[in-house]
Amino acid sequence: MKNVYCSLFGHNYQVSKDITYYVKEYKCRKCKTEMTIDGNGHFIPLTSKFKEINNVLHRVHKKRLEKSQQFVMLDF
Ligand SMILES: [Zn+2]
């Protein structure tokens, strides 16, 4: 869907989902276009393939966070 506002002023992206510290998903508040950042730091359209990749990344990231929290508890 093309949005006149977006083609004139550019998209108004907002973080819609935190995947990892560096990877986030963005959604335009006007036209709902979804974008993400790939492993090379490029701002790219969020296709279903990248949605899948981000889901996996998110799960791995969460597991790592839980693990690091366990290590922190062991330190005490
Ligand atoms: Zn837009």
N, CA, C, O and the ligand as a Tripos MOL2 file, in Angstrom:
@<TRIPOS>MOLECULE
protein
  305   303    77     0     0
PROTEIN
NO_CHARGES

@<TRIPOS>ATOM
      1 N           0.8450   -1.2120    0.0000 N.3       1 MET1
      2 CA          0.0000    0.0000    0.0000 C.3       1 MET1
      3 C           0.8710    1.2480    0.0000 C.2       1 MET1
      4 O           1.7110    1.4250    0.8820 O.2       1 MET1
      5 N           0.6690    2.1140   -0.9900 N.am      2 LYS2
      6 CA          1.4260    3.3570   -1.0300 C.3       2 LYS2
      7 C           0.7020    4.4240   -0.2160 C.2       2 LYS2
      8 O          -0.5190    4.5670   -0.2760 O.2       2 LYS2
      9 N           1.4770    5.1410    0.5230 N.am      3 ASN3
     10 CA          0.9210    6.1900    1.3480 C.3       3 ASN3
     11 C           1.4900    7.5150    0.8570 C.2       3 ASN3
     12 O           2.7080    7.6760    0.7720 O.2       3 ASN3
     13 N           0.6170    8.4600    0.5330 N.am      4 VAL4
     14 CA          1.0600    9.7370   -0.0330 C.3       4 VAL4
     15 C           1.9930   10.4570    0.9400 C.2       4 VAL4
     16 O           3.0280   10.9890    0.5400 O.2       4 VAL4
     17 N           1.6230   10.4700    2.2040 N.am      5 TYR5
     18 CA          2.4420   11.1320    3.2210 C.3       5 TYR5
     19 C           3.8590   10.5720    3.2140 C.2       5 TYR5
     20 O           4.8330   11.3250    3.2530 O.2       5 TYR5
     21 N           3.9690    9.2240    3.1620 N.am      6 CYS6
     22 CA          5.2830    8.5870    3.2100 C.3       6 CYS6
     23 C           6.1140    8.9090    1.9870 C.2       6 CYS6
     24 O           7.3180    9.1390    2.0980 O.2       6 CYS6
     25 N           5.4760    8.9280    0.8030 N.am      7 SER7
     26 CA          6.2680    9.2040   -0.3920 C.3       7 SER7
     27 C           6.7030   10.6620   -0.4140 C.2       7 SER7
     28 O           7.7000   10.9940   -1.0560 O.2       7 SER7
     29 N           5.9830   11.5340    0.2690 N.am      8 LEU8
     30 CA          6.3650   12.9520    0.3250 C.3       8 LEU8
     31 C           7.3900   13.2170    1.4160 C.2       8 LEU8
     32 O           8.3910   13.8930    1.1780 O.2       8 LEU8
     33 N           7.1490   12.6950    2.6010 N.am      9 PHE9
     34 CA          7.9740   13.0530    3.7620 C.3       9 PHE9
     35 C           8.8700   11.9230    4.2550 C.2       9 PHE9
     36 O           9.7130   12.1340    5.1270 O.2       9 PHE9
     37 N           8.6910   10.7100    3.6950 N.am     10 GLY10
     38 CA          9.4490    9.5660    4.1840 C.3      10 GLY10
     39 C           8.6710    8.8640    5.2810 C.2      10 GLY10
     40 O           7.7480    9.4270    5.8710 O.2      10 GLY10
     41 N           9.0590    7.6310    5.5420 N.am     11 HIS11
     42 CA          8.3450    6.8320    6.5330 C.3      11 HIS11
     43 C           8.6290    7.3270    7.9470 C.2      11 HIS11
     44 O           9.6610    7.9400    8.2230 O.2      11 HIS11
     45 N           7.6960    7.0450    8.8120 N.am     12 ASN12
     46 CA          7.8220    7.4230   10.2200 C.3      12 ASN12
     47 C           7.9790    6.1380   11.0400 C.2      12 ASN12
     48 O           7.0330    5.6570   11.6620 O.2      12 ASN12
     49 N           9.2020    5.5980   11.0200 N.am     13 TYR13
     50 CA          9.4280    4.3040   11.6460 C.3      13 TYR13
     51 C           9.4880    4.3840   13.1660 C.2      13 TYR13
     52 O           9.9770    5.3490   13.7540 O.2      13 TYR13
     53 N           8.9620    3.3170   13.7710 N.am     14 GLN14
     54 CA          8.9450    3.1840   15.2210 C.3      14 GLN14
     55 C           9.3420    1.7420   15.5220 C.2      14 GLN14
     56 O           8.9260    0.8320   14.8040 O.2      14 GLN14
     57 N          10.1290    1.5160   16.5570 N.am     15 VAL15
     58 CA         10.5310    0.1530   16.9040 C.3      15 VAL15
     59 C           9.2800   -0.6390   17.2920 C.2      15 VAL15
     60 O           8.5400   -0.2370   18.1900 O.2      15 VAL15
     61 N           9.0510   -1.7620   16.6130 N.am     16 SER16
     62 CA          7.8800   -2.5730   16.9280 C.3      16 SER16
     63 C           8.2730   -3.7890   17.7490 C.2      16 SER16
     64 O           7.4510   -4.3570   18.4680 O.2      16 SER16
     65 N           9.5410   -4.1860   17.6380 N.am     17 LYS17
     66 CA          9.9660   -5.3710   18.3790 C.3      17 LYS17
     67 C          11.4790   -5.3590   18.5730 C.2      17 LYS17
     68 O          12.2300   -5.1290   17.6250 O.2      17 LYS17
     69 N          11.9210   -5.6050   19.8000 N.am     18 ASP18
     70 CA         13.3530   -5.7470   20.0640 C.3      18 ASP18
     71 C          13.7310   -7.1970   19.8370 C.2      18 ASP18
     72 O          13.1790   -8.0920   20.4760 O.2      18 ASP18
     73 N          14.6640   -7.4340   18.9360 N.am     19 ILE19
     74 CA         15.0990   -8.8040   18.6740 C.3      19 ILE19
     75 C          16.3310   -9.1160   19.5240 C.2      19 ILE19
     76 O          16.3160  -10.0460   20.3310 O.2      19 ILE19
     77 N          17.3960   -8.3330   19.3380 N.am     20 THR20
     78 CA         18.5800   -8.4170   20.1940 C.3      20 THR20
     79 C          18.9570   -6.9770   20.5590 C.2      20 THR20
     80 O          18.1970   -6.0450   20.2940 O.2      20 THR20
     81 N          20.1310   -6.8020   21.1660 N.am     21 TYR21
     82 CA         20.5650   -5.4420   21.4790 C.3      21 TYR21
     83 C          20.6790   -4.5920   20.2170 C.2      21 TYR21
     84 O          20.4260   -3.3880   20.2390 O.2      21 TYR21
     85 N          21.0630   -5.2370   19.1210 N.am     22 TYR22
     86 CA         21.3580   -4.4900   17.8980 C.3      22 TYR22
     87 C          20.2690   -4.6160   16.8500 C.2      22 TYR22
     88 O          20.0490   -3.6890   16.0700 O.2      22 TYR22
     89 N          19.5840   -5.7550   16.8230 N.am     23 VAL23
     90 CA         18.5730   -5.9890   15.7900 C.3      23 VAL23
     91 C          17.1860   -5.6480   16.3270 C.2      23 VAL23
     92 O          16.7690   -6.1370   17.3770 O.2      23 VAL23
     93 N          16.4990   -4.8150   15.5940 N.am     24 LYS24
     94 CA         15.1300   -4.4650   15.9710 C.3      24 LYS24
     95 C          14.2370   -4.5010   14.7340 C.2      24 LYS24
     96 O          14.7080   -4.4050   13.6010 O.2      24 LYS24
     97 N          12.9660   -4.6390   14.9770 N.am     25 GLU25
     98 CA         12.0100   -4.5340   13.8780 C.3      25 GLU25
     99 C          11.3230   -3.1870   13.9820 C.2      25 GLU25
    100 O          11.0030   -2.7160   15.0740 O.2      25 GLU25
    101 N          11.1000   -2.5750   12.8270 N.am     26 TYR26
    102 CA         10.4900   -1.2500   12.7870 C.3      26 TYR26
    103 C           9.2130   -1.2840   11.9740 C.2      26 TYR26
    104 O           9.0850   -2.0560   11.0230 O.2      26 TYR26
    105 N           8.2690   -0.4360   12.3590 N.am     27 LYS27
    106 CA          7.0360   -0.3300   11.5970 C.3      27 LYS27
    107 C           6.7250    1.1300   11.3890 C.2      27 LYS27
    108 O           6.8210    1.9380   12.3140 O.2      27 LYS27
    109 N           6.3450    1.4720   10.1450 N.am     28 CYS28
    110 CA          5.9670    2.8520    9.8460 C.3      28 CYS28
    111 C           4.6030    3.1290   10.4680 C.2      28 CYS28
    112 O           3.6620    2.3530   10.3020 O.2      28 CYS28
    113 N           4.5100    4.2520   11.1890 N.am     29 ARG29
    114 CA          3.2570    4.5680   11.8730 C.3      29 ARG29
    115 C           2.1730    4.9690   10.8860 C.2      29 ARG29
    116 O           0.9850    4.9110   11.2020 O.2      29 ARG29
    117 N           2.5840    5.3750    9.6920 N.am     30 LYS30
    118 CA          1.6000    5.8570    8.7160 C.3      30 LYS30
    119 C           1.0860    4.7340    7.8180 C.2      30 LYS30
    120 O          -0.1240    4.5720    7.6570 O.2      30 LYS30
    121 N           2.0060    3.9510    7.2280 N.am     31 CYS31
    122 CA          1.5810    2.9760    6.2150 C.3      31 CYS31
    123 C           1.8320    1.5420    6.6420 C.2      31 CYS31
    124 O           1.5410    0.6180    5.8820 O.2      31 CYS31
    125 N           2.3630    1.3330    7.8350 N.am     32 LYS32
    126 CA          2.5700   -0.0080    8.4010 C.3      32 LYS32
    127 C           3.6410   -0.8250    7.6740 C.2      32 LYS32
    128 O           3.7150   -2.0420    7.8470 O.2      32 LYS32
    129 N           4.4760   -0.1550    6.8560 N.am     33 THR33
    130 CA          5.5950   -0.8480    6.2320 C.3      33 THR33
    131 C           6.5390   -1.3280    7.3120 C.2      33 THR33
    132 O           6.8600   -0.5710    8.2280 O.2      33 THR33
    133 N           6.9950   -2.5810    7.2270 N.am     34 GLU34
    134 CA          7.8780   -3.1260    8.2460 C.3      34 GLU34
    135 C           9.2980   -3.2500    7.7130 C.2      34 GLU34
    136 O           9.5220   -3.6780    6.5810 O.2      34 GLU34
    137 N          10.2570   -2.8630    8.5590 N.am     35 MET35
    138 CA         11.6650   -2.9180    8.2010 C.3      35 MET35
    139 C          12.4300   -3.5980    9.3330 C.2      35 MET35
    140 O          11.9340   -3.7260   10.4530 O.2      35 MET35
    141 N          13.6510   -4.0300    9.0110 N.am     36 THR36
    142 CA         14.5020   -4.5790   10.0550 C.3      36 THR36
    143 C          15.9520   -4.2700    9.6910 C.2      36 THR36
    144 O          16.2280   -3.6590    8.6590 O.2      36 THR36
    145 N          16.8700   -4.6970   10.5490 N.am     37 ILE37
    146 CA         18.2910   -4.4980   10.2790 C.3      37 ILE37
    147 C          18.9340   -5.8660   10.1590 C.2      37 ILE37
    148 O          18.7930   -6.6960   11.0570 O.2      37 ILE37
    149 N          19.6400   -6.1160    9.0600 N.am     38 ASP38
    150 CA         20.2540   -7.4350    8.8730 C.3      38 ASP38
    151 C          21.6100   -7.4920    9.5720 C.2      38 ASP38
    152 O          22.0450   -6.5260   10.1990 O.2      38 ASP38
    153 N          22.2680   -8.6510    9.4500 N.am     39 GLY39
    154 CA         23.5310   -8.8770   10.1410 C.3      39 GLY39
    155 C          24.6230   -7.9010    9.7560 C.2      39 GLY39
    156 O          25.5970   -7.7390   10.4900 O.2      39 GLY39
    157 N          24.4750   -7.2480    8.6140 N.am     40 ASN40
    158 CA         25.4890   -6.2980    8.1680 C.3      40 ASN40
    159 C          25.1350   -4.8610    8.5140 C.2      40 ASN40
    160 O          25.8210   -3.9240    8.1050 O.2      40 ASN40
    161 N          24.0490   -4.6950    9.2780 N.am     41 GLY41
    162 CA         23.6620   -3.3620    9.6940 C.3      41 GLY41
    163 C          22.8780   -2.5940    8.6510 C.2      41 GLY41
    164 O          22.7150   -1.3780    8.7600 O.2      41 GLY41
    165 N          22.3830   -3.3110    7.6200 N.am     42 HIS42
    166 CA         21.6000   -2.6380    6.5920 C.3      42 HIS42
    167 C          20.1300   -2.5900    6.9780 C.2      42 HIS42
    168 O          19.5800   -3.5430    7.5290 O.2      42 HIS42
    169 N          19.5150   -1.4660    6.6780 N.am     43 PHE43
    170 CA         18.0870   -1.2720    6.9110 C.3      43 PHE43
    171 C          17.3430   -1.8830    5.7280 C.2      43 PHE43
    172 O          17.4380   -1.3720    4.6120 O.2      43 PHE43
    173 N          16.6160   -2.9490    5.9520 N.am     44 ILE44
    174 CA         16.0010   -3.6870    4.8370 C.3      44 ILE44
    175 C          14.5320   -3.9770    5.1200 C.2      44 ILE44
    176 O          14.1080   -3.9830    6.2760 O.2      44 ILE44
    177 N          13.7510   -4.2200    4.0580 N.am     45 PRO45
    178 CA         12.3360   -4.5710    4.2630 C.3      45 PRO45
    179 C          12.2140   -5.8800    5.0400 C.2      45 PRO45
    180 O          12.9710   -6.8240    4.8130 O.2      45 PRO45
    181 N          11.2590   -5.9200    5.9490 N.am     46 LEU46
    182 CA         11.0490   -7.1150    6.7750 C.3      46 LEU46
    183 C          10.1780   -8.0960    5.9960 C.2      46 LEU46
    184 O           8.9490   -8.0230    6.0360 O.2      46 LEU46
    185 N          10.8360   -9.0180    5.2830 N.am     47 THR47
    186 CA         10.1110  -10.0480    4.5460 C.3      47 THR47
    187 C           9.8150  -11.2010    5.4900 C.2      47 THR47
    188 O          10.3260  -11.2370    6.6100 O.2      47 THR47
    189 N           8.9920  -12.1450    5.0440 N.am     48 SER48
    190 CA          8.6470  -13.2730    5.9160 C.3      48 SER48
    191 C           9.8920  -14.0840    6.2560 C.2      48 SER48
    192 O           9.9800  -14.6790    7.3290 O.2      48 SER48
    193 N          10.8680  -14.1030    5.3180 N.am     49 LYS49
    194 CA         12.1160  -14.8280    5.5680 C.3      49 LYS49
    195 C          12.8810  -14.1740    6.7360 C.2      49 LYS49
    196 O          13.3980  -14.8670    7.6130 O.2      49 LYS49
    197 N          12.9430  -12.8500    6.7340 N.am     50 PHE50
    198 CA         13.6730  -12.1670    7.8070 C.3      50 PHE50
    199 C          12.9010  -12.2050    9.1180 C.2      50 PHE50
    200 O          13.4900  -12.1780   10.1990 O.2      50 PHE50
    201 N          11.5690  -12.2680    9.0120 N.am     51 LYS51
    202 CA         10.7640  -12.4270   10.2140 C.3      51 LYS51
    203 C          11.1500  -13.7280   10.9110 C.2      51 LYS51
    204 O          11.3070  -13.7740   12.1310 O.2      51 LYS51
    205 N          11.2990  -14.7870   10.1090 N.am     52 GLU52
    206 CA         11.6830  -16.0940   10.6420 C.3      52 GLU52
    207 C          13.0640  -16.0110   11.2900 C.2      52 GLU52
    208 O          13.2580  -16.4700   12.4160 O.2      52 GLU52
    209 N          14.0150  -15.4250   10.5750 N.am     53 ILE53
    210 CA         15.3820  -15.2800   11.0890 C.3      53 ILE53
    211 C          15.3530  -14.5160   12.4140 C.2      53 ILE53
    212 O          16.0140  -14.9050   13.3780 O.2      53 ILE53
    213 N          14.5830  -13.4280   12.4510 N.am     54 ASN54
    214 CA         14.5060  -12.6250   13.6720 C.3      54 ASN54
    215 C          13.9030  -13.4130   14.8300 C.2      54 ASN54
    216 O          14.3290  -13.2680   15.9760 O.2      54 ASN54
    217 N          12.8990  -14.2550   14.5210 N.am     55 ASN55
    218 CA         12.3110  -15.0860   15.5740 C.3      55 ASN55
    219 C          13.3590  -15.9970   16.1950 C.2      55 ASN55
    220 O          13.4230  -16.1360   17.4160 O.2      55 ASN55
    221 N          14.1820  -16.6180   15.3520 N.am     56 VAL56
    222 CA         15.2490  -17.4920   15.8480 C.3      56 VAL56
    223 C          16.2580  -16.6840   16.6550 C.2      56 VAL56
    224 O          16.6510  -17.0780   17.7530 O.2      56 VAL56
    225 N          16.6730  -15.5480   16.0950 N.am     57 LEU57
    226 CA         17.6280  -14.6630   16.7890 C.3      57 LEU57
    227 C          17.0940  -14.2740   18.1630 C.2      57 LEU57
    228 O          17.8210  -14.2750   19.1560 O.2      57 LEU57
    229 N          15.8200  -13.9450   18.1920 N.am     58 HIS58
    230 CA         15.1910  -13.4930   19.4290 C.3      58 HIS58
    231 C          15.2230  -14.6040   20.4770 C.2      58 HIS58
    232 O          15.5010  -14.3560   21.6510 O.2      58 HIS58
    233 N          14.9320  -15.8400   20.0360 N.am     59 ARG59
    234 CA         14.9360  -16.9750   20.9580 C.3      59 ARG59
    235 C          16.3370  -17.2280   21.5010 C.2      59 ARG59
    236 O          16.5170  -17.4460   22.6990 O.2      59 ARG59
    237 N          17.3370  -17.1970   20.6040 N.am     60 VAL60
    238 CA         18.7270  -17.4030   21.0200 C.3      60 VAL60
    239 C          19.1470  -16.3110   21.9990 C.2      60 VAL60
    240 O          19.7900  -16.5810   23.0130 O.2      60 VAL60
    241 N          18.7710  -15.0710   21.6760 N.am     61 HIS61
    242 CA         19.1260  -13.9290   22.5180 C.3      61 HIS61
    243 C          18.5270  -14.0820   23.9130 C.2      61 HIS61
    244 O          19.1980  -13.8330   24.9140 O.2      61 HIS61
    245 N          17.2440  -14.4980   23.9730 N.am     62 LYS62
    246 CA         16.5780  -14.6740   25.2570 C.3      62 LYS62
    247 C          17.2660  -15.7510   26.0900 C.2      62 LYS62
    248 O          17.4610  -15.6010   27.2960 O.2      62 LYS62
    249 N          17.6320  -16.8580   25.4040 N.am     63 LYS63
    250 CA         18.3070  -17.9630   26.0980 C.3      63 LYS63
    251 C          19.6300  -17.4840   26.6730 C.2      63 LYS63
    252 O          19.9780  -17.7940   27.8130 O.2      63 LYS63
    253 N          20.3670  -16.7170   25.8610 N.am     64 ARG64
    254 CA         21.6580  -16.1920   26.3330 C.3      64 ARG64
    255 C          21.4780  -15.2880   27.5310 C.2      64 ARG64
    256 O          22.2610  -15.3270   28.4800 O.2      64 ARG64
    257 N          20.4300  -14.4650   27.4800 N.am     65 LEU65
    258 CA         20.1540  -13.5630   28.6010 C.3      65 LEU65
    259 C          19.8890  -14.3560   29.8700 C.2      65 LEU65
    260 O          20.4250  -14.0460   30.9340 O.2      65 LEU65
    261 N          19.0400  -15.4050   29.7420 N.am     66 GLU66
    262 CA         18.7280  -16.2370   30.9050 C.3      66 GLU66
    263 C          19.9920  -16.8690   31.4560 C.2      66 GLU66
    264 O          20.2110  -16.9000   32.6670 O.2      66 GLU66
    265 N          20.8300  -17.3800   30.5390 N.am     67 LYS67
    266 CA         22.0840  -18.0090   30.9590 C.3      67 LYS67
    267 C          22.9780  -17.0250   31.6880 C.2      67 LYS67
    268 O          23.5360  -17.3410   32.7380 O.2      67 LYS67
    269 N          23.1160  -15.8080   31.1170 N.am     68 SER68
    270 CA         24.0210  -14.8360   31.7400 C.3      68 SER68
    271 C          23.4840  -14.4210   33.1050 C.2      68 SER68
    272 O          24.2560  -14.1130   34.0120 O.2      68 SER68
    273 N          22.1520  -14.4120   33.2510 N.am     69 GLN69
    274 CA         21.5800  -14.0720   34.5560 C.3      69 GLN69
    275 C          21.8820  -15.1640   35.5790 C.2      69 GLN69
    276 O          22.0930  -14.8830   36.7590 O.2      69 GLN69
    277 N          21.9000  -16.4310   35.1060 N.am     70 GLN70
    278 CA         22.2380  -17.5330   36.0030 C.3      70 GLN70
    279 C          23.6860  -17.3900   36.4710 C.2      70 GLN70
    280 O          24.0070  -17.6210   37.6370 O.2      70 GLN70
    281 N          24.5510  -17.0030   35.5290 N.am     71 PHE71
    282 CA         25.9590  -16.8380   35.8960 C.3      71 PHE71
    283 C          26.1200  -15.7300   36.9280 C.2      71 PHE71
    284 O          26.9170  -15.8410   37.8600 O.2      71 PHE71
    285 N          25.3560  -14.6670   36.7490 N.am     72 VAL72
    286 CA         25.4260  -13.5580   37.6880 C.3      72 VAL72
    287 C          25.0180  -14.0350   39.0860 C.2      72 VAL72
    288 O          25.6370  -13.6700   40.0850 O.2      72 VAL72
    289 N          23.9620  -14.8590   39.1360 N.am     73 MET73
    290 CA         23.5070  -15.3680   40.4250 C.3      73 MET73
    291 C          24.5580  -16.2690   41.0580 C.2      73 MET73
    292 O          24.7310  -16.2770   42.2770 O.2      73 MET73
    293 N          25.2670  -17.0370   40.2100 N.am     74 LEU74
    294 CA         26.2990  -17.9260   40.7420 C.3      74 LEU74
    295 C          27.4560  -17.1340   41.3450 C.2      74 LEU74
    296 O          28.1230  -17.5900   42.2740 O.2      74 LEU74
    297 N          27.6810  -15.9320   40.7960 N.am     75 ASP75
    298 CA         28.7730  -15.1190   41.2980 C.3      75 ASP75
    299 C          28.5720  -14.6970   42.7430 C.2      75 ASP75
    300 O          29.5290  -14.4410   43.4730 O.2      75 ASP75
    301 N          27.2980  -14.6290   43.1430 N.am     76 PHE76
    302 CA         27.0480  -14.1390   44.4860 C.3      76 PHE76
    303 C          27.2380  -15.2470   45.4650 C.2      76 PHE76
    304 O          27.0740  -15.0430   46.6680 O.2      76 PHE76
    305 ZN          5.3060    4.7100    5.6710 Zn       77 ZN77
@<TRIPOS>BOND
     1     1     2 1
     2     2     3 1
     3     3     4 2
     4     3     5 am
     5     5     6 1
     6     6     7 1
     7     7     8 2
     8     7     9 am
     9     9    10 1
    10    10    11 1
    11    11    12 2
    12    11    13 am
    13    13    14 1
    14    14    15 1
    15    15    16 2
    16    15    17 am
    17    17    18 1
    18    18    19 1
    19    19    20 2
    20    19    21 am
    21    21    22 1
    22    22    23 1
    23    23    24 2
    24    23    25 am
    25    25    26 1
    26    26    27 1
    27    27    28 2
    28    27    29 am
    29    29    30 1
    30    30    31 1
    31    31    32 2
    32    31    33 am
    33    33    34 1
    34    34    35 1
    35    35    36 2
    36    35    37 am
    37    37    38 1
    38    38    39 1
    39    39    40 2
    40    39    41 am
    41    41    42 1
    42    42    43 1
    43    43    44 2
    44    43    45 am
    45    45    46 1
    46    46    47 1
    47    47    48 2
    48    47    49 am
    49    49    50 1
    50    50    51 1
    51    51    52 2
    52    51    53 am
    53    53    54 1
    54    54    55 1
    55    55    56 2
    56    55    57 am
    57    57    58 1
    58    58    59 1
    59    59    60 2
    60    59    61 am
    61    61    62 1
    62    62    63 1
    63    63    64 2
    64    63    65 am
    65    65    66 1
    66    66    67 1
    67    67    68 2
    68    67    69 am
    69    69    70 1
    70    70    71 1
    71    71    72 2
    72    71    73 am
    73    73    74 1
    74    74    75 1
    75    75    76 2
    76    75    77 am
    77    77    78 1
    78    78    79 1
    79    79    80 2
    80    79    81 am
    81    81    82 1
    82    82    83 1
    83    83    84 2
    84    83    85 am
    85    85    86 1
    86    86    87 1
    87    87    88 2
    88    87    89 am
    89    89    90 1
    90    90    91 1
    91    91    92 2
    92    91    93 am
    93    93    94 1
    94    94    95 1
    95    95    96 2
    96    95    97 am
    97    97    98 1
    98    98    99 1
    99    99   100 2
   100    99   101 am
   101   101   102 1
   102   102   103 1
   103   103   104 2
   104   103   105 am
   105   105   106 1
   106   106   107 1
   107   107   108 2
   108   107   109 am
   109   109   110 1
   110   110   111 1
   111   111   112 2
   112   111   113 am
   113   113   114 1
   114   114   115 1
   115   115   116 2
   116   115   117 am
   117   117   118 1
   118   118   119 1
   119   119   120 2
   120   119   121 am
   121   121   122 1
   122   122   123 1
   123   123   124 2
   124   123   125 am
   125   125   126 1
   126   126   127 1
   127   127   128 2
   128   127   129 am
   129   129   130 1
   130   130   131 1
   131   131   132 2
   132   131   133 am
   133   133   134 1
   134   134   135 1
   135   135   136 2
   136   135   137 am
   137   137   138 1
   138   138   139 1
   139   139   140 2
   140   139   141 am
   141   141   142 1
   142   142   143 1
   143   143   144 2
   144   143   145 am
   145   145   146 1
   146   146   147 1
   147   147   148 2
   148   147   149 am
   149   149   150 1
   150   150   151 1
   151   151   152 2
   152   151   153 am
   153   153   154 1
   154   154   155 1
   155   155   156 2
   156   155   157 am
   157   157   158 1
   158   158   159 1
   159   159   160 2
   160   159   161 am
   161   161   162 1
   162   162   163 1
   163   163   164 2
   164   163   165 am
   165   165   166 1
   166   166   167 1
   167   167   168 2
   168   167   169 am
   169   169   170 1
   170   170   171 1
   171   171   172 2
   172   171   173 am
   173   173   174 1
   174   174   175 1
   175   175   176 2
   176   175   177 am
   177   177   178 1
   178   178   179 1
   179   179   180 2
   180   179   181 am
   181   181   182 1
   182   182   183 1
   183   183   184 2
   184   183   185 am
   185   185   186 1
   186   186   187 1
   187   187   188 2
   188   187   189 am
   189   189   190 1
   190   190   191 1
   191   191   192 2
   192   191   193 am
   193   193   194 1
   194   194   195 1
   195   195   196 2
   196   195   197 am
   197   197   198 1
   198   198   199 1
   199   199   200 2
   200   199   201 am
   201   201   202 1
   202   202   203 1
   203   203   204 2
   204   203   205 am
   205   205   206 1
   206   206   207 1
   207   207   208 2
   208   207   209 am
   209   209   210 1
   210   210   211 1
   211   211   212 2
   212   211   213 am
   213   213   214 1
   214   214   215 1
   215   215   216 2
   216   215   217 am
   217   217   218 1
   218   218   219 1
   219   219   220 2
   220   219   221 am
   221   221   222 1
   222   222   223 1
   223   223   224 2
   224   223   225 am
   225   225   226 1
   226   226   227 1
   227   227   228 2
   228   227   229 am
   229   229   230 1
   230   230   231 1
   231   231   232 2
   232   231   233 am
   233   233   234 1
   234   234   235 1
   235   235   236 2
   236   235   237 am
   237   237   238 1
   238   238   239 1
   239   239   240 2
   240   239   241 am
   241   241   242 1
   242   242   243 1
   243   243   244 2
   244   243   245 am
   245   245   246 1
   246   246   247 1
   247   247   248 2
   248   247   249 am
   249   249   250 1
   250   250   251 1
   251   251   252 2
   252   251   253 am
   253   253   254 1
   254   254   255 1
   255   255   256 2
   256   255   257 am
   257   257   258 1
   258   258   259 1
   259   259   260 2
   260   259   261 am
   261   261   262 1
   262   262   263 1
   263   263   264 2
   264   263   265 am
   265   265   266 1
   266   266   267 1
   267   267   268 2
   268   267   269 am
   269   269   270 1
   270   270   271 1
   271   271   272 2
   272   271   273 am
   273   273   274 1
   274   274   275 1
   275   275   276 2
   276   275   277 am
   277   277   278 1
   278   278   279 1
   279   279   280 2
   280   279   281 am
   281   281   282 1
   282   282   283 1
   283   283   284 2
   284   283   285 am
   285   285   286 1
   286   286   287 1
   287   287   288 2
   288   287   289 am
   289   289   290 1
   290   290   291 1
   291   291   292 2
   292   291   293 am
   293   293   294 1
   294   294   295 1
   295   295   296 2
   296   295   297 am
   297   297   298 1
   298   298   299 1
   299   299   300 2
   300   299   301 am
   301   301   302 1
   302   302   303 1
   303   303   304 2
@<TRIPOS>SUBSTRUCTURE
     1 MET1         2 RESIDUE 1 A MET
     2 LYS2         6 RESIDUE 1 A LYS
     3 ASN3        10 RESIDUE 1 A ASN
     4 VAL4        14 RESIDUE 1 A VAL
     5 TYR5        18 RESIDUE 1 A TYR
     6 CYS6        22 RESIDUE 1 A CYS
     7 SER7        26 RESIDUE 1 A SER
     8 LEU8        30 RESIDUE 1 A LEU
     9 PHE9        34 RESIDUE 1 A PHE
    10 GLY10       38 RESIDUE 1 A GLY
    11 HIS11       42 RESIDUE 1 A HIS
    12 ASN12       46 RESIDUE 1 A ASN
    13 TYR13       50 RESIDUE 1 A TYR
    14 GLN14       54 RESIDUE 1 A GLN
    15 VAL15       58 RESIDUE 1 A VAL
    16 SER16       62 RESIDUE 1 A SER
    17 LYS17       66 RESIDUE 1 A LYS
    18 ASP18       70 RESIDUE 1 A ASP
    19 ILE19       74 RESIDUE 1 A ILE
    20 THR20       78 RESIDUE 1 A THR
    21 TYR21       82 RESIDUE 1 A TYR
    22 TYR22       86 RESIDUE 1 A TYR
    23 VAL23       90 RESIDUE 1 A VAL
    24 LYS24       94 RESIDUE 1 A LYS
    25 GLU25       98 RESIDUE 1 A GLU
    26 TYR26      102 RESIDUE 1 A TYR
    27 LYS27      106 RESIDUE 1 A LYS
    28 CYS28      110 RESIDUE 1 A CYS
    29 ARG29      114 RESIDUE 1 A ARG
    30 LYS30      118 RESIDUE 1 A LYS
    31 CYS31      122 RESIDUE 1 A CYS
    32 LYS32      126 RESIDUE 1 A LYS
    33 THR33      130 RESIDUE 1 A THR
    34 GLU34      134 RESIDUE 1 A GLU
    35 MET35      138 RESIDUE 1 A MET
    36 THR36      142 RESIDUE 1 A THR
    37 ILE37      146 RESIDUE 1 A ILE
    38 ASP38      150 RESIDUE 1 A ASP
    39 GLY39      154 RESIDUE 1 A GLY
    40 ASN40      158 RESIDUE 1 A ASN
    41 GLY41      162 RESIDUE 1 A GLY
    42 HIS42      166 RESIDUE 1 A HIS
    43 PHE43      170 RESIDUE 1 A PHE
    44 ILE44      174 RESIDUE 1 A ILE
    45 PRO45      178 RESIDUE 1 A PRO
    46 LEU46      182 RESIDUE 1 A LEU
    47 THR47      186 RESIDUE 1 A THR
    48 SER48      190 RESIDUE 1 A SER
    49 LYS49      194 RESIDUE 1 A LYS
    50 PHE50      198 RESIDUE 1 A PHE
    51 LYS51      202 RESIDUE 1 A LYS
    52 GLU52      206 RESIDUE 1 A GLU
    53 ILE53      210 RESIDUE 1 A ILE
    54 ASN54      214 RESIDUE 1 A ASN
    55 ASN55      218 RESIDUE 1 A ASN
    56 VAL56      222 RESIDUE 1 A VAL
    57 LEU57      226 RESIDUE 1 A LEU
    58 HIS58      230 RESIDUE 1 A HIS
    59 ARG59      234 RESIDUE 1 A ARG
    60 VAL60      238 RESIDUE 1 A VAL
    61 HIS61      242 RESIDUE 1 A HIS
    62 LYS62      246 RESIDUE 1 A LYS
    63 LYS63      250 RESIDUE 1 A LYS
    64 ARG64      254 RESIDUE 1 A ARG
    65 LEU65      258 RESIDUE 1 A LEU
    66 GLU66      262 RESIDUE 1 A GLU
    67 LYS67      266 RESIDUE 1 A LYS
    68 SER68      270 RESIDUE 1 A SER
    69 GLN69      274 RESIDUE 1 A GLN
    70 GLN70      278 RESIDUE 1 A GLN
    71 PHE71      282 RESIDUE 1 A PHE
    72 VAL72      286 RESIDUE 1 A VAL
    73 MET73      290 RESIDUE 1 A MET
    74 LEU74      294 RESIDUE 1 A LEU
    75 ASP75      298 RESIDUE 1 A ASP
    76 PHE76      302 RESIDUE 1 A PHE
    77 ZN77       305 GROUP 0 **** ****
